[in-house]
């Protein structure tokens, strides 16, 4: 497989993932962004934890969809995420979502 073939394959995977996102975004209430992943979910609980002077975030997500091109099953009933970076949580305004 050439480098161009690999690049085309990855481009097709990303395009397929975007299409899936476009199809499911209206099913969810929240967008959650961590340093490693992007999630859509209907319930999110963020807890700030302190352990030995280090601060981290513990997230509990329910009815989630994971933006990950390499996951075969992106729908997850419950997700627990631990991260040491900032977390961005936004509530989706369904009337603002107009994807082509």
VMD Tcl script that builds the backbone (N, CA, C; Angstrom):
set m [mol new atoms 300]
animate dup $m
set s [atomselect $m all]
$s set {name element resname resid chain x y z} {
  {N N UNK 1 A 0.855 -1.177 0.000}
  {CA C UNK 1 A 0.000 0.000 0.000}
  {C C UNK 1 A 0.895 1.233 0.000}
  {N N UNK 2 A 0.634 2.115 -0.920}
  {CA C UNK 2 A 1.440 3.325 -1.029}
  {C C UNK 2 A 0.977 4.366 -0.020}
  {N N UNK 3 A 1.779 5.386 0.165}
  {CA C UNK 3 A 1.429 6.482 1.073}
  {C C UNK 3 A 0.159 7.186 0.596}
  {N N UNK 4 A 0.012 7.306 -0.710}
  {CA C UNK 4 A -1.191 7.944 -1.261}
  {C C UNK 4 A -2.435 7.093 -0.993}
  {N N UNK 5 A -2.301 5.774 -1.135}
  {CA C UNK 5 A -3.420 4.873 -0.837}
  {C C UNK 5 A -3.826 4.986 0.629}
  {N N UNK 6 A -2.854 5.032 1.503}
  {CA C UNK 6 A -3.129 5.156 2.931}
  {C C UNK 6 A -3.804 6.484 3.246}
  {N N UNK 7 A -3.337 7.542 2.631}
  {CA C UNK 7 A -3.945 8.857 2.837}
  {C C UNK 7 A -5.387 8.879 2.331}
  {N N UNK 8 A -5.626 8.277 1.175}
  {CA C UNK 8 A -6.989 8.202 0.638}
  {C C UNK 8 A -7.896 7.379 1.549}
  {N N UNK 9 A -7.377 6.286 2.080}
  {CA C UNK 9 A -8.139 5.442 2.995}
  {C C UNK 9 A -8.525 6.227 4.251}
  {N N UNK 10 A -7.577 6.928 4.838}
  {CA C UNK 10 A -7.851 7.720 6.039}
  {C C UNK 10 A -8.825 8.854 5.744}
  {N N UNK 11 A -8.721 9.463 4.581}
  {CA C UNK 11 A -9.651 10.520 4.189}
  {C C UNK 11 A -11.068 9.961 4.082}
  {N N UNK 12 A -11.225 8.785 3.501}
  {CA C UNK 12 A -12.543 8.151 3.387}
  {C C UNK 12 A -13.114 7.807 4.764}
  {N N UNK 13 A -12.261 7.357 5.688}
  {CA C UNK 13 A -12.719 7.067 7.048}
  {C C UNK 13 A -13.225 8.334 7.732}
  {N N UNK 14 A -12.476 9.415 7.606}
  {CA C UNK 14 A -12.874 10.693 8.209}
  {C C UNK 14 A -14.169 11.212 7.603}
  {N N UNK 15 A -14.307 11.096 6.314}
  {CA C UNK 15 A -15.527 11.544 5.651}
  {C C UNK 15 A -16.729 10.717 6.116}
  {N N UNK 16 A -16.544 9.422 6.247}
  {CA C UNK 16 A -17.609 8.561 6.755}
  {C C UNK 16 A -17.988 8.914 8.184}
  {N N UNK 17 A -16.989 9.244 8.996}
  {CA C UNK 17 A -17.244 9.638 10.379}
  {C C UNK 17 A -18.010 10.949 10.432}
  {N N UNK 18 A -17.646 11.906 9.596}
  {CA C UNK 18 A -18.379 13.167 9.560}
  {C C UNK 18 A -19.827 12.935 9.144}
  {N N UNK 19 A -20.039 12.079 8.164}
  {CA C UNK 19 A -21.414 11.786 7.725}
  {C C UNK 19 A -22.221 11.162 8.857}
  {N N UNK 20 A -21.594 10.264 9.590}
  {CA C UNK 20 A -22.284 9.654 10.735}
  {C C UNK 20 A -22.610 10.711 11.781}
  {N N UNK 21 A -21.639 11.593 12.075}
  {CA C UNK 21 A -21.873 12.690 13.015}
  {C C UNK 21 A -23.062 13.534 12.569}
  {N N UNK 22 A -23.094 13.886 11.313}
  {CA C UNK 22 A -24.182 14.697 10.762}
  {C C UNK 22 A -25.529 14.011 10.958}
  {N N UNK 23 A -25.541 12.687 10.828}
  {CA C UNK 23 A -26.783 11.935 10.965}
  {C C UNK 23 A -27.252 11.799 12.414}
  {N N UNK 24 A -26.337 11.825 13.376}
  {CA C UNK 24 A -26.722 11.551 14.768}
  {C C UNK 24 A -26.726 12.772 15.685}
  {N N UNK 25 A -26.164 13.882 15.278}
  {CA C UNK 25 A -26.004 15.021 16.176}
  {C C UNK 25 A -27.329 15.492 16.766}
  {N N UNK 26 A -28.406 15.394 16.016}
  {CA C UNK 26 A -29.706 15.844 16.511}
  {C C UNK 26 A -30.280 14.944 17.604}
  {N N UNK 27 A -29.675 13.799 17.840}
  {CA C UNK 27 A -30.134 12.885 18.876}
  {C C UNK 27 A -29.593 13.231 20.259}
  {N N UNK 28 A -28.666 14.194 20.336}
  {CA C UNK 28 A -27.941 14.442 21.575}
  {C C UNK 28 A -28.127 15.855 22.098}
  {N N UNK 29 A -27.877 16.006 23.397}
  {CA C UNK 29 A -28.070 17.274 24.095}
  {C C UNK 29 A -26.758 18.019 24.314}
  {N N UNK 30 A -25.660 17.293 24.519}
  {CA C UNK 30 A -24.386 17.916 24.875}
  {C C UNK 30 A -23.263 17.499 23.931}
  {N N UNK 31 A -22.319 18.414 23.789}
  {CA C UNK 31 A -21.042 18.146 23.140}
  {C C UNK 31 A -19.989 18.232 24.236}
  {N N UNK 32 A -19.146 17.209 24.337}
  {CA C UNK 32 A -18.086 17.182 25.345}
  {C C UNK 32 A -16.762 16.993 24.614}
  {N N UNK 33 A -15.817 17.878 24.908}
  {CA C UNK 33 A -14.507 17.812 24.269}
  {C C UNK 33 A -13.427 17.688 25.333}
  {N N UNK 34 A -12.608 16.658 25.199}
  {CA C UNK 34 A -11.437 16.492 26.063}
  {C C UNK 34 A -10.202 16.596 25.169}
  {N N UNK 35 A -9.025 16.456 25.748}
  {CA C UNK 35 A -7.821 16.575 24.926}
  {C C UNK 35 A -7.660 15.391 23.978}
  {N N UNK 36 A -8.348 14.291 24.243}
  {CA C UNK 36 A -8.176 13.104 23.401}
  {C C UNK 36 A -9.391 12.729 22.572}
  {N N UNK 37 A -10.583 13.123 23.017}
  {CA C UNK 37 A -11.799 12.671 22.357}
  {C C UNK 37 A -12.844 13.774 22.284}
  {N N UNK 38 A -13.815 13.520 21.425}
  {CA C UNK 38 A -14.970 14.386 21.232}
  {C C UNK 38 A -16.184 13.480 21.383}
  {N N UNK 39 A -17.138 13.888 22.200}
  {CA C UNK 39 A -18.313 13.067 22.481}
  {C C UNK 39 A -19.585 13.874 22.245}
  {N N UNK 40 A -20.631 13.186 21.863}
  {CA C UNK 40 A -21.986 13.693 21.930}
  {C C UNK 40 A -22.660 12.844 22.998}
  {N N UNK 41 A -23.513 13.460 23.834}
  {CA C UNK 41 A -24.186 12.675 24.874}
  {C C UNK 41 A -25.467 13.372 25.308}
  {N N UNK 42 A -26.282 12.643 26.067}
  {CA C UNK 42 A -27.529 13.202 26.576}
  {C C UNK 42 A -27.447 13.546 28.053}
  {N N UNK 43 A -26.417 13.096 28.715}
  {CA C UNK 43 A -26.227 13.412 30.125}
  {C C UNK 43 A -24.728 13.480 30.402}
  {N N UNK 44 A -24.314 14.494 31.153}
  {CA C UNK 44 A -22.897 14.638 31.490}
  {C C UNK 44 A -22.770 15.156 32.913}
  {N N UNK 45 A -21.853 14.566 33.663}
  {CA C UNK 45 A -21.539 15.007 35.014}
  {C C UNK 45 A -20.024 15.169 35.088}
  {N N UNK 46 A -19.573 16.374 35.398}
  {CA C UNK 46 A -18.139 16.668 35.492}
  {C C UNK 46 A -17.798 16.936 36.944}
  {N N UNK 47 A -16.833 16.201 37.473}
  {CA C UNK 47 A -16.357 16.384 38.834}
  {C C UNK 47 A -14.877 16.765 38.790}
  {N N UNK 48 A -14.530 17.810 39.508}
  {CA C UNK 48 A -13.128 18.222 39.622}
  {C C UNK 48 A -12.561 17.507 40.827}
  {N N UNK 49 A -11.471 16.789 40.641}
  {CA C UNK 49 A -10.845 15.995 41.706}
  {C C UNK 49 A -9.450 16.547 41.992}
  {N N UNK 50 A -9.018 16.367 43.223}
  {CA C UNK 50 A -7.688 16.790 43.648}
  {C C UNK 50 A -7.030 15.605 44.330}
  {N N UNK 51 A -5.877 15.197 43.824}
  {CA C UNK 51 A -5.143 14.066 44.391}
  {C C UNK 51 A -3.678 14.443 44.521}
  {N N UNK 52 A -3.238 14.624 45.733}
  {CA C UNK 52 A -1.830 14.941 45.956}
  {C C UNK 52 A -1.388 16.229 45.295}
  {N N UNK 53 A -2.250 17.211 45.240}
  {CA C UNK 53 A -1.910 18.486 44.625}
  {C C UNK 53 A -2.169 18.547 43.133}
  {N N UNK 54 A -2.478 17.408 42.518}
  {CA C UNK 54 A -2.804 17.379 41.098}
  {C C UNK 54 A -4.310 17.465 40.925}
  {N N UNK 55 A -4.731 18.281 39.987}
  {CA C UNK 55 A -6.155 18.425 39.694}
  {C C UNK 55 A -6.465 17.630 38.426}
  {N N UNK 56 A -7.561 16.865 38.466}
  {CA C UNK 56 A -8.015 16.168 37.279}
  {C C UNK 56 A -9.532 16.208 37.233}
  {N N UNK 57 A -10.065 15.842 36.093}
  {CA C UNK 57 A -11.506 15.878 35.871}
  {C C UNK 57 A -12.009 14.456 35.654}
  {N N UNK 58 A -13.114 14.155 36.290}
  {CA C UNK 58 A -13.765 12.866 36.097}
  {C C UNK 58 A -15.139 13.133 35.484}
  {N N UNK 59 A -15.387 12.544 34.339}
  {CA C UNK 59 A -16.637 12.752 33.614}
  {C C UNK 59 A -17.420 11.456 33.553}
  {N N UNK 60 A -18.711 11.565 33.739}
  {CA C UNK 60 A -19.634 10.445 33.547}
  {C C UNK 60 A -20.601 10.868 32.452}
  {N N UNK 61 A -20.609 10.146 31.348}
  {CA C UNK 61 A -21.485 10.440 30.220}
  {C C UNK 61 A -22.464 9.292 30.032}
  {N N UNK 62 A -23.696 9.629 29.667}
  {CA C UNK 62 A -24.702 8.604 29.370}
  {C C UNK 62 A -25.228 8.811 27.963}
  {N N UNK 63 A -25.580 7.708 27.337}
  {CA C UNK 63 A -26.087 7.726 25.960}
  {C C UNK 63 A -25.157 8.550 25.076}
  {N N UNK 64 A -23.966 8.036 24.879}
  {CA C UNK 64 A -22.909 8.800 24.210}
  {C C UNK 64 A -22.583 8.243 22.829}
  {N N UNK 65 A -22.039 9.126 22.013}
  {CA C UNK 65 A -21.478 8.798 20.709}
  {C C UNK 65 A -20.060 9.341 20.717}
  {N N UNK 66 A -19.098 8.513 20.334}
  {CA C UNK 66 A -17.679 8.862 20.409}
  {C C UNK 66 A -17.135 9.155 19.020}
  {N N UNK 67 A -16.507 10.333 18.880}
  {CA C UNK 67 A -15.851 10.680 17.611}
  {C C UNK 67 A -14.500 9.977 17.609}
  {N N UNK 68 A -14.453 8.822 16.985}
  {CA C UNK 68 A -13.213 8.059 16.897}
  {C C UNK 68 A -13.300 7.203 15.649}
  {N N UNK 69 A -12.513 7.546 14.667}
  {CA C UNK 69 A -12.578 6.900 13.362}
  {C C UNK 69 A -12.236 5.411 13.453}
  {N N UNK 70 A -11.499 4.993 14.465}
  {CA C UNK 70 A -11.048 3.604 14.550}
  {C C UNK 70 A -11.942 2.726 15.423}
  {N N UNK 71 A -12.988 3.298 16.026}
  {CA C UNK 71 A -13.933 2.495 16.815}
  {C C UNK 71 A -14.982 1.904 15.889}
  {N N UNK 72 A -15.242 0.629 16.046}
  {CA C UNK 72 A -16.285 0.016 15.230}
  {C C UNK 72 A -17.669 0.319 15.804}
  {N N UNK 73 A -17.764 0.456 17.120}
  {CA C UNK 73 A -19.030 0.784 17.776}
  {C C UNK 73 A -18.863 2.124 18.488}
  {N N UNK 74 A -19.452 3.167 17.925}
  {CA C UNK 74 A -19.281 4.497 18.494}
  {C C UNK 74 A -20.365 4.864 19.497}
  {N N UNK 75 A -21.483 4.138 19.514}
  {CA C UNK 75 A -22.533 4.389 20.494}
  {C C UNK 75 A -22.212 3.639 21.773}
  {N N UNK 76 A -22.248 4.373 22.904}
  {CA C UNK 76 A -21.902 3.781 24.192}
  {C C UNK 76 A -22.959 4.200 25.206}
  {N N UNK 77 A -23.442 3.253 26.003}
  {CA C UNK 77 A -24.481 3.555 26.988}
  {C C UNK 77 A -23.932 4.444 28.110}
  {N N UNK 78 A -22.803 4.078 28.678}
  {CA C UNK 78 A -22.182 4.850 29.766}
  {C C UNK 78 A -20.687 4.943 29.525}
  {N N UNK 79 A -20.135 6.128 29.769}
  {CA C UNK 79 A -18.701 6.353 29.591}
  {C C UNK 79 A -18.163 7.060 30.821}
  {N N UNK 80 A -17.035 6.613 31.302}
  {CA C UNK 80 A -16.316 7.305 32.380}
  {C C UNK 80 A -14.984 7.748 31.797}
  {N N UNK 81 A -14.719 9.051 31.893}
  {CA C UNK 81 A -13.497 9.623 31.334}
  {C C UNK 81 A -12.744 10.321 32.455}
  {N N UNK 82 A -11.452 10.083 32.529}
  {CA C UNK 82 A -10.582 10.798 33.459}
  {C C UNK 82 A -9.558 11.542 32.626}
  {N N UNK 83 A -9.427 12.852 32.876}
  {CA C UNK 83 A -8.505 13.659 32.088}
  {C C UNK 83 A -7.827 14.696 32.981}
  {N N UNK 84 A -6.632 15.055 32.615}
  {CA C UNK 84 A -5.866 16.052 33.366}
  {C C UNK 84 A -5.880 17.408 32.673}
  {N N UNK 85 A -6.498 17.475 31.526}
  {CA C UNK 85 A -6.589 18.732 30.784}
  {C C UNK 85 A -7.989 19.310 30.945}
  {N N UNK 86 A -8.150 20.521 30.468}
  {CA C UNK 86 A -9.461 21.163 30.532}
  {C C UNK 86 A -10.505 20.360 29.768}
  {N N UNK 87 A -11.726 20.511 30.204}
  {CA C UNK 87 A -12.867 19.860 29.575}
  {C C UNK 87 A -13.814 20.951 29.095}
  {N N UNK 88 A -14.321 20.793 27.893}
  {CA C UNK 88 A -15.286 21.732 27.358}
  {C C UNK 88 A -16.621 21.006 27.195}
  {N N UNK 89 A -17.664 21.525 27.850}
  {CA C UNK 89 A -19.008 20.958 27.744}
  {C C UNK 89 A -19.930 22.055 27.238}
  {N N UNK 90 A -20.636 21.743 26.160}
  {CA C UNK 90 A -21.577 22.707 25.595}
  {C C UNK 90 A -22.920 22.030 25.404}
  {N N UNK 91 A -23.978 22.765 25.714}
  {CA C UNK 91 A -25.317 22.268 25.457}
  {C C UNK 91 A -25.688 22.643 24.030}
  {N N UNK 92 A -26.159 21.663 23.293}
  {CA C UNK 92 A -26.535 21.896 21.904}
  {C C UNK 92 A -27.886 22.586 21.849}
  {N N UNK 93 A -27.981 23.571 21.003}
  {CA C UNK 93 A -29.252 24.223 20.716}
  {C C UNK 93 A -29.708 23.645 19.391}
  {N N UNK 94 A -30.650 22.735 19.435}
  {CA C UNK 94 A -31.044 21.985 18.244}
  {C C UNK 94 A -31.463 22.884 17.083}
  {N N UNK 95 A -32.013 24.045 17.376}
  {CA C UNK 95 A -32.436 24.926 16.282}
  {C C UNK 95 A -31.238 25.522 15.536}
  {N N UNK 96 A -30.050 25.512 16.170}
  {CA C UNK 96 A -28.852 26.041 15.516}
  {C C UNK 96 A -28.159 25.030 14.617}
  {N N UNK 97 A -28.530 23.766 14.732}
  {CA C UNK 97 A -27.838 22.709 13.983}
  {C C UNK 97 A -28.495 22.547 12.623}
  {N N UNK 98 A -27.820 23.018 11.618}
  {CA C UNK 98 A -28.281 22.905 10.231}
  {C C UNK 98 A -27.105 22.425 9.399}
  {N N UNK 99 A -26.881 21.119 9.376}
  {CA C UNK 99 A -25.778 20.574 8.621}
  {C C UNK 99 A -26.226 20.225 7.214}
  {N N UNK 100 A -25.337 20.412 6.237}
  {CA C UNK 100 A -25.697 20.104 4.845}
  {C C UNK 100 A -25.902 18.605 4.634}
}
mol reanalyze $m
mol bondsrecalc $m
mol representation Tube
mol addrep $m
